[in-house]
Amino acid sequence: MSRPQPAVETRQVGRVRVHAIQAGGQQLDGGAMFGVVPKTLWSRRISADERNRIPLGMRCLLIEHEDGLVLLDTGSGNKETDKFHDIYGIDNAGAEGRTALEDGIRALGHRVEDVQWVINTHLHFDHAGGNTWRSPSGEVQPTFPNARYVVQRGELAYAEHPNERTTASYFPPNWAPVAAAGRLDLIEGEREILPGITLRPTPGHTPHHQSVILRSGGETLCFVGDLVPTVHHLPLPWIMGYDVEPLVTLESKRALLADALREDWLLCFEHDAHTGFGRVAYDGKAYHLAG
């Protein structure tokens, strides 16, 4: 499998520089990624392999905020087995037993110790797996030892009480060592956690999924997480089969994309293998990528 490119893409949002870092590649079943949308439609936009899997990225966003480095989501980490990587088509290996995320941070001239905040949109393994890492001695510890990790309180409670459907997505080693180190901050609802950085609940994929909005110098960027995982998911009814509350996702998308269109937001697409950033347009029937 090939890793999505480019590995790092930099944009300026007002006075703030942001870097989209590919934390690795991923391949998931196309039917699961598009839910009720038939293959005859989604396959016109993206091709599947012989196992019906489509190429995806695991894009994280590093924000050079005036109060310190802020990292949005962390990819899948280094703790899972080769069999697990094969099932989910994960290609994320980095140098020295770490992952492509750490490689990207290093390429930008930073260290994992420099990250001051980690914000998780939710705690699924491909968004929070890199919160922690397994050292050569086998110990699992926070990847970013000086960071405060931020997630919705309800998301943690949901992750800690999985059911038969959700247990395959939530792995306690991705957050328990962070909590044990006293570095996990739980919030409730919409909150500006740093000047210009607001966490906005966008439930549906999980009941407490959140998106992250950055405002600076009259410009706005939104890291949409799994609300709109790729540009192909911009049409309102194109919703993943993985979403536990798809009709809630529908309304979260309706509200957020209306704001994005009206205020000309730049969106960052976490799982798109090729397109990191874009703005939305509306043709009277559906949302799509502008330009």
N, C-alpha and C positions, 0 to 999 in steps of 0.2 A: 504494500500500500504506500501511497505517497502522502507526505505531510502537506497540509494546506500552506499556501504562500500568499503574501509575504509573511515572514516570521514576525516582523515588527512594522507597524504603520503608525506614523506620528501625525497628529493634527493640532492646530491651535484653536482653542475655544476662548474667545476674549483674551484675557491676560494669562490663561492657563494652558500649558502644554499637556497633551494626553498621548499615551502610547498604547495602541492595541497590540497585544502580545499573543501569538498563537501558542497555547500551552500544549499543543499536539493535535493530531488528527483523530477522527472518530468515524466509524461507519455504523449506521443503524438502519433497521428495516424501513424501507420507504413507506410501506403501508402504515406502520406505527407512527411515522413522523407526520403523516398527513391525515390520519383519522378517517373520517367518512368521505373524504375526497377520493374518487376512484383513480386507479393507476392510469387509466387512459388520459386523465387530465394532468396529474402531477408529473408523469413521465415526459410530458412535452417540455417541462421546464428543467428537469434534472434527471440524469440517467442513473439507473440502478445496475449493480453488478450481478453476477450469476447467482448470488445469494439474496438478491432483492434489496441489497443495502445501498444507501446513498452516501456520498462523501460529506463529511461535516467537519467543522473546526471546533476548537474549544478556546475561544478568544477571551482573554482577560484584559482589563483596562487599568493601566497605571497612570495615575493623575499626579502631576507635579504641583501639588497644592502648596500655598505659602506656609501652611502649618505643618507640612511634612508629606511624605509620599503616601498616597492612598491607593490600594489595590482592590479592584472589583472582581470577585470570584477568583478561583485558584486552580481550575482544571481538575484532573483526576489523580494527581499525585503519583508516588512511586511504590505504593504498598501492596498493589494487587498482583495476582499471579499471571503467568503467560497465558493460561487458559482463559482467564477473565478478559485479558486484552484481546484475545482472538474472538471471543464472543461479541464484544462490543467494538471491535475494529480499532482499538486504541493504539496509536503510535505517538508516544510522548517522551521517549527516552532522551535524557540530557547528559551532560558531562558529570563525571564523578558520582554516579549513582543517583543524581537528581533528575529533574525533568526539563522539558523545553521551556517551561515558564521561568525557572531560575536562570537558564541560559539567556533568555530574552532580557531579564532584569540586569544581568551582568553585562550584556552587550550595550545597554544604555548607560553604563558607567555606575550602576548602583549595586548594592549588596542586599541580601535578604534582611540583614540587620537594620537596613535603612528604612524599611517599610514601617510606617507608624500606625496605619489603619488598614484592616482587611474587612471589606463588606461582602457578605454573601447574599446573593439574591434569594437563595434557598440552599438546602443542605443535601441535595442529591450528589451522588459520588462524582459526577463530571463537572460539578460547580464548586464543591467543597473538599474534594479529595486531596487537593494540594494544600489545604490548611495545615496539614501535618505531614511529616516524612518519616520513613523508616531508616534509621542510621545503619551503618555497616554492622554494628553490634546487635541489631534487631530492635532497638528501642524506638518507640513511636513518640515524637515530640513535635511541638509547634514549629512549622517551617519558618515563621517570621517571629523570632523570639521577643522583639521589642514592640510588636504591634498589639493594639486593641482590636479584637475581632467583633464585628457587629452583625446581628441577625435579629429578625423578628422573634419575640418571645413565643408567639404561637407556633412559629415554624419549628423551633427547638422542641416544643412539647409534642408536636405532630411527628417529628422525626424519632423521638424517643418512645413513641407508642405506635409502631407500624402495624399494618394489617397484612393480610395475605397478598394484597396487590402491591403495597408500597415497600415491603421489607427488602426487595431486591435493589432499592435505590438508596436506602439510608444505612450507613455504616458508622457506628459509634466512634471508631478510631479517628474519624475525620473531624470530630469536635470534642470528644471527651477529654483528650489531653490538653486542649486549649482551656476548657472549663477548669480542669484540675490545676492548671497553672495560674488561675485567677485572671485570665485575659479575655474572657468572653463577656461582651456587653449585650444585654437584651433590651430591645425597644418595643414599643407598642404603637402601631399606627404610623401616620405620616410624621416625619421628624427631620428638621434640618440639623444634622449632626456636626457639621463644620460650615463656616461661612460659604454659601453658594452651593453646598452639597446637601440635597434633600432626598430622603428615602420615601418612596411613594408605594403604598400597598397596591399590587396588581394581581389579585388572587385569581385562581382558576387552575393553573398548572399544578400548584399546591394551594391549600387554603390560605397560606400566609406568604406567598411569593411577593417579592418587592422588586421594583425597578429603581434605578438611581439616576437622579437628575442633577446635572452640573450647570450652574448659571454663572457667567462671568462676562463683564463688558458688553452687556446687551445681547449676548449669544447664549444658546442653550443646547446642551447635549443630553441625550437620554440613553442610558445603558439598559436595554429592555429585557435582558435575560431570556427566559424561556416564554415570555409573553409573545414575542415575535422572534423565534429562534433564527430564522433565515429570511432573506428578502422574499422568498417564495411564500412565506406565511403572512404577508401583508394583507391579502384579502380577508375580510372579517371571518368567514366560515372556515378558512383553512387553518385548522386547529389540530394539534397533535393528539393521537390516540393515547398518549401517555398522560394527558391532563386528567386530573381526578374530578374536576368540575368544569367540563367544557363550556357549559352555558354561562358560567361565571367568567371564564376566560373571554368569551364573546363580548360581554359588557365591559370588562377591563380594557380590551383592545379598542372597543368603540370609543370609550372616553379618552384614552391616551392618544390614539391616532388622530382624533379630532383636535386635541390640543397641539399635537406635533404639526399638523397641517396649518392650523390657524397662526401659530407662533413661529413657524419655520424652524423647527428643531432639527438638529442633526442627530440621527439615531446610530447606535453601535449595535451590530448584530453578532451575538455571541457564537452561534453555531454555523454561520454561513462559511463555507470553505473558501470562498473567493472574495466576497464583498464585505468589508469591515464596516464601512460608514455609508450613510445615504440619507437623503431627505425624501419625504413622501409627497405624492400627488394623488388627486382623486378625480376620476373621470366621470363621476355621476353614478357609477355602478360599483366600483371597487377601488381600494387603495392600491397603489403600486409605487415602485421606485421612481422618483423624479429624474428627469433628464436621461 
